Amino acid sequence: MKTVGCIGLGHIGHHLAANLLRAGYPLVVHDLDEAAATGLIAEGATWATSPAEAGAACDVVVTCLPSVAAVTSVVTGEQGLLRGLASGSTWIDMSTNDGHELRRLAGLLAEHGVDTLEAPVTGGCHNASSGTITILVGGDEEVFERQRDVLETVGGRVLHIGPLGKASVIKVITNMLAFIHIAASAEAFMLARRSGIDLRLAWEAIRASSGNSFILETESTTILGGGYDVGFSFDLCLKDMGLALDLGRELDVPLDVAGTVEQLFVRGRARYGGEAEYAMVAKLLEEACGTDLRAPGFPTTLEEYLEQMPRAAAD
């Protein structure tokens, strides 16, 4: 069985690594914070002191990192994957990355005989935990087929989008839509609240209507619970929205709605801090209107909601 490395053990990466470990893959892990690997090591994973060490020990290395700069550092740094991965091995980047930089890094690795796939994920931490998260793959089809077993172990639907860089485009699009949907959900709830409609009934009605969305069904519930906890920060949101707007400029596509929503998140970060949950964009509206969006019975975290109403996590 292939030895797999996982670098980046944050909200999503930790779950991906745990699924590989449960499936019996020999697993090597690395993170800037060694404490993030404690549980995985206790379950049988091996700690690597650097990306290079992880690469040297593995047939496949998966990265799941928070920024383009972090991915570049892990690949090209002094103790990066370029110094560890052997010819014939594969790098799979599951981060939300910039397609241009991804292709540049893939070119550097190809000079050493290393294949590259991009495989950003979409669907949230809850689906990453259950192994049902959607994986969007870009890269050579033959390489994809060789690594299908690894990808299907950590995800549900695995979609080969096309050549390297194409999956990054789709991932940026899906995140852009998620950010728009969370802001729109907050505005919808405020209209209902100011109209005197019970917010639980409003949520149920919208969920059963043409206005429904995955974000409405899941992450918006944390707004109604007052916790806003979805495991995704303003900093990450604005990084990904920036990639979407860059893509719009590159392709000459005006992204008027996305640009407006980006400014809401800029204000949210300025008000609550970059590490604050991005669903707190709703709190800006609550403060502006002097009206909260609480609905009795809704939990404060997405995990609590999914435990109570797992049907919302389907698909």
C-alpha positions as CSV (number, residue, x, y, z in Angstrom):
1,M,0.0,0.0,0.0
2,K,1.2,3.5,-0.8
3,T,2.8,5.6,2.0
4,V,1.0,8.9,2.0
5,G,2.1,12.2,3.6
6,C,-0.2,14.9,4.8
7,I,1.2,18.4,5.3
8,G,-1.2,21.0,6.8
9,L,-3.4,19.6,9.6
10,G,-5.9,22.4,10.0
11,H,-9.7,22.3,10.0
12,I,-9.8,20.3,6.7
13,G,-6.4,18.7,6.5
14,H,-6.7,16.9,9.8
15,H,-9.9,15.2,8.7
16,L,-8.3,14.2,5.4
17,A,-5.4,12.7,7.2
18,A,-7.6,10.8,9.7
19,N,-9.6,9.2,6.9
20,L,-6.4,7.9,5.2
21,L,-5.2,6.5,8.5
22,R,-8.5,4.8,9.2
23,A,-8.4,3.3,5.7
24,G,-5.0,1.6,6.6
25,Y,-2.6,3.8,4.6
26,P,0.8,4.2,6.2
27,L,0.7,7.9,7.1
28,V,3.4,10.6,7.6
29,V,2.3,14.0,8.8
30,H,3.8,17.5,9.2
31,D,2.4,20.8,10.3
32,L,4.0,24.0,11.6
33,D,2.2,23.2,14.9
34,E,3.3,19.7,16.0
35,A,0.5,19.7,18.5
36,A,-2.0,19.5,15.6
37,A,-0.6,16.0,14.9
38,T,-0.9,14.6,18.4
39,G,-4.1,12.6,17.8
40,L,-3.0,11.3,14.5
41,I,0.3,10.2,15.9
42,A,-1.5,8.4,18.8
43,E,-3.5,6.5,16.1
44,G,-0.4,5.4,14.3
45,A,0.8,8.2,12.0
46,T,4.5,9.1,11.8
47,W,5.7,12.6,12.4
48,A,8.1,14.3,9.9
49,T,10.1,17.3,11.0
50,S,9.9,19.0,7.6
51,P,8.2,18.7,4.2
52,A,11.4,17.4,2.8
53,E,11.5,14.6,5.3
54,A,7.8,13.8,4.6
55,G,8.4,13.7,0.9
56,A,11.4,11.4,1.2
57,A,9.3,8.9,3.1
58,C,6.2,8.9,0.9
59,D,4.9,7.8,-2.5
60,V,2.3,10.5,-2.4
61,V,2.2,13.8,-0.5
62,V,-1.0,15.7,0.1
63,T,-0.9,19.4,1.1
64,C,-3.8,21.3,2.5
65,L,-2.7,24.8,3.4
66,P,-4.2,28.2,4.1
67,S,-2.5,30.4,1.5
68,V,-0.7,30.4,-1.8
69,A,2.4,31.6,0.0
70,A,2.2,28.7,2.4
71,V,2.0,26.2,-0.5
72,T,5.0,27.8,-2.3
73,S,7.0,27.7,0.9
74,V,6.2,24.0,1.5
75,V,7.3,23.1,-2.0
76,T,10.3,25.4,-2.6
77,G,11.5,26.2,0.9
78,E,14.9,25.2,2.3
79,Q,13.4,22.0,3.6
80,G,10.6,21.8,1.0
81,L,9.2,19.0,-1.0
82,L,11.6,19.7,-3.9
83,R,14.3,18.4,-1.6
84,G,12.5,15.3,-0.6
85,L,10.1,13.9,-3.2
86,A,11.7,11.2,-5.4
87,S,11.2,10.6,-9.1
88,G,8.0,8.7,-9.7
89,S,6.2,10.2,-6.6
90,T,3.2,12.5,-6.7
91,W,2.3,15.7,-5.1
92,I,-1.5,16.4,-4.6
93,D,-2.4,19.9,-3.5
94,M,-5.8,20.1,-1.9
95,S,-5.5,23.7,-1.0
96,T,-7.4,26.6,-2.6
97,N,-4.6,27.8,-4.8
98,D,-3.8,30.1,-7.6
99,G,-3.7,28.2,-10.9
100,H,-0.7,30.0,-12.3
101,E,1.5,29.4,-9.2
102,L,0.3,25.8,-9.1
103,R,1.5,25.2,-12.6
104,R,4.8,26.9,-11.9
105,L,5.4,24.6,-8.9
106,A,4.3,21.6,-10.9
107,G,6.9,22.5,-13.5
108,L,9.7,22.6,-10.9
109,L,8.7,19.2,-9.6
110,A,8.4,17.7,-13.1
111,E,12.1,18.5,-13.6
112,H,12.7,16.0,-10.8
113,G,10.3,13.4,-12.2
114,V,7.5,14.2,-9.7
115,D,3.8,14.3,-10.9
116,T,1.3,16.9,-9.7
117,L,-2.4,16.9,-9.2
118,E,-4.5,19.7,-7.8
119,A,-7.5,18.4,-5.8
120,P,-9.2,21.3,-3.9
121,V,-12.1,20.2,-1.7
122,T,-15.5,21.7,-1.2
123,G,-18.3,21.0,1.2
124,G,-17.0,22.0,4.6
125,C,-15.4,20.4,7.6
126,H,-18.4,18.2,8.4
127,N,-18.1,16.5,5.1
128,A,-14.3,16.3,5.3
129,S,-14.8,14.5,8.6
130,S,-17.3,11.9,7.2
131,G,-15.2,11.3,4.0
132,T,-18.0,12.7,1.8
133,I,-16.4,16.0,0.8
134,T,-16.4,16.8,-2.9
135,I,-13.0,16.7,-4.6
136,L,-12.2,18.7,-7.7
137,V,-9.2,17.3,-9.6
138,G,-7.0,18.9,-12.2
139,G,-4.1,17.2,-13.9
140,D,-3.0,14.5,-16.3
141,E,-5.8,11.8,-16.5
142,E,-3.3,9.0,-16.2
143,V,-1.9,10.4,-13.0
144,F,-5.4,11.0,-11.7
145,E,-6.3,7.3,-12.3
146,R,-3.1,6.2,-10.4
147,Q,-4.1,8.3,-7.4
148,R,-7.9,7.7,-7.5
149,D,-7.7,5.3,-4.6
150,V,-6.2,8.0,-2.3
151,L,-8.7,10.6,-3.5
152,E,-11.7,8.4,-3.1
153,T,-10.6,7.5,0.4
154,V,-10.8,11.1,1.6
155,G,-13.8,12.2,-0.5
156,G,-17.2,11.3,-1.8
157,R,-17.7,12.7,-5.3
158,V,-14.3,13.0,-7.1
159,L,-14.6,15.0,-10.3
160,H,-11.8,15.2,-12.8
161,I,-12.2,18.8,-14.1
162,G,-9.5,18.8,-16.7
163,P,-5.8,19.9,-17.0
164,L,-3.8,21.3,-14.2
165,G,-5.3,24.7,-13.1
166,K,-8.9,24.0,-14.1
167,A,-9.9,22.6,-10.7
168,S,-8.5,25.8,-9.1
169,V,-11.0,27.8,-11.2
170,I,-14.0,25.8,-10.1
171,K,-12.9,25.8,-6.4
172,V,-12.6,29.6,-6.5
173,I,-16.0,29.8,-8.1
174,T,-17.6,27.6,-5.4
175,N,-16.1,29.6,-2.6
176,M,-17.2,32.9,-4.2
177,L,-20.7,31.6,-4.3
178,A,-20.5,30.5,-0.7
179,F,-19.5,33.9,0.4
180,I,-22.3,35.5,-1.5
181,H,-24.8,33.1,-0.1
182,I,-23.9,33.6,3.5
183,A,-24.3,37.4,3.1
184,A,-27.5,37.0,1.2
185,S,-28.9,34.6,3.8
186,A,-28.3,37.2,6.6
187,E,-30.1,39.8,4.6
188,A,-33.0,37.4,4.0
189,F,-33.3,36.6,7.7
190,M,-33.3,40.3,8.6
191,L,-36.1,41.0,6.2
192,A,-38.1,38.2,7.8
193,R,-37.3,39.3,11.3
194,R,-38.3,42.9,10.6
195,S,-41.5,41.7,9.1
196,G,-42.4,39.9,12.3
197,I,-41.9,36.3,10.9
198,D,-40.5,33.6,13.2
199,L,-37.0,33.0,12.0
200,R,-37.2,29.2,12.4
201,L,-40.3,29.2,10.1
202,A,-38.5,31.6,7.7
203,W,-35.5,29.3,7.5
204,E,-37.7,26.2,6.9
205,A,-39.7,28.1,4.2
206,I,-36.6,29.3,2.4
207,R,-35.0,25.8,2.7
208,A,-38.1,24.4,0.9
209,S,-38.1,27.1,-1.8
210,S,-36.2,28.1,-4.9
211,G,-34.1,30.4,-2.7
212,N,-32.4,27.5,-1.0
213,S,-28.7,26.8,-1.0
214,F,-26.2,24.5,0.7
215,I,-25.0,27.5,2.8
216,L,-28.6,28.3,3.8
217,E,-29.1,24.7,4.9
218,T,-25.9,24.4,6.9
219,E,-23.7,27.4,7.8
220,S,-26.5,30.0,8.0
221,T,-27.9,28.1,11.0
222,T,-24.9,29.3,13.1
223,I,-26.1,32.9,12.5
224,L,-29.5,31.9,14.0
225,G,-27.8,30.3,16.9
226,G,-25.6,33.3,17.5
227,G,-22.3,31.4,17.4
228,Y,-21.3,32.1,13.8
229,D,-18.9,29.1,14.1
230,V,-18.3,27.5,10.7
231,G,-14.5,27.0,10.9
232,F,-13.6,29.5,8.3
233,S,-12.1,33.0,9.0
234,F,-12.4,36.4,7.4
235,D,-8.7,36.1,6.4
236,L,-9.4,32.9,4.5
237,C,-12.5,34.3,2.9
238,L,-10.8,37.4,1.6
239,K,-7.9,35.4,0.3
240,D,-10.2,33.2,-1.7
241,M,-12.4,36.1,-2.8
242,G,-9.3,37.9,-4.0
243,L,-8.5,34.9,-6.2
244,A,-12.0,35.0,-7.7
245,L,-11.7,38.7,-8.4
246,D,-8.3,38.3,-9.9
247,L,-9.7,35.6,-12.2
248,G,-12.5,37.9,-13.2
249,R,-10.0,40.6,-14.2
250,E,-7.9,38.1,-16.1
251,L,-10.8,36.7,-18.0
252,D,-12.5,40.1,-18.5
253,V,-15.6,39.1,-16.6
254,P,-17.2,41.8,-14.4
255,L,-17.9,40.4,-11.0
256,D,-20.2,43.1,-9.6
257,V,-21.9,41.0,-7.0
258,A,-18.7,39.4,-5.8
259,G,-17.0,42.8,-5.6
260,T,-19.8,44.2,-3.4
261,V,-19.8,41.2,-1.1
262,E,-16.0,41.4,-0.8
263,Q,-16.4,44.8,0.7
264,L,-18.8,43.5,3.3
265,F,-16.1,41.0,4.4
266,V,-13.4,43.7,4.4
267,R,-15.6,45.6,6.8
268,G,-16.2,42.5,8.9
269,R,-12.5,41.8,9.2
270,A,-11.9,45.4,10.2
271,R,-14.6,45.2,12.8
272,Y,-14.0,41.7,14.3
273,G,-10.5,40.7,13.2
274,G,-9.1,38.4,10.5
275,E,-9.4,35.3,12.6
276,A,-13.1,35.8,13.3
277,E,-15.6,33.5,11.7
278,Y,-16.7,34.7,8.3
279,A,-20.3,34.1,9.1
280,M,-20.0,37.1,11.4
281,V,-20.7,39.2,8.3
282,A,-24.3,38.8,9.6
283,K,-23.3,40.6,12.8
284,L,-22.5,43.7,10.8
285,L,-26.1,43.7,9.6
286,E,-27.4,43.0,13.1
287,E,-25.5,45.9,14.5
288,A,-26.5,48.2,11.6
289,C,-30.2,47.3,12.2
290,G,-30.1,47.1,15.9
291,T,-31.9,43.7,15.6
292,D,-30.5,40.3,16.4
293,L,-31.1,37.2,14.2
294,R,-31.6,34.7,17.0
295,A,-34.0,31.8,16.7
296,P,-34.6,29.5,19.7
297,G,-33.3,26.0,19.3
298,F,-30.6,26.6,16.7
299,P,-27.1,25.6,17.9
300,T,-24.2,27.9,18.0
301,T,-21.8,25.7,15.9
302,L,-22.2,23.9,12.6
303,E,-21.2,20.6,14.2
304,E,-24.0,20.8,16.8
305,Y,-26.5,21.5,14.1
306,L,-25.4,18.6,12.0
307,E,-25.6,16.3,15.0
308,Q,-29.2,17.4,15.5
309,M,-30.3,17.5,11.9
310,P,-27.9,15.4,9.8
311,R,-30.2,15.4,6.8
312,A,-28.9,18.9,6.0
313,A,-25.5,17.5,5.4
314,A,-26.6,15.1,2.7
315,D,-25.0,15.6,-0.7
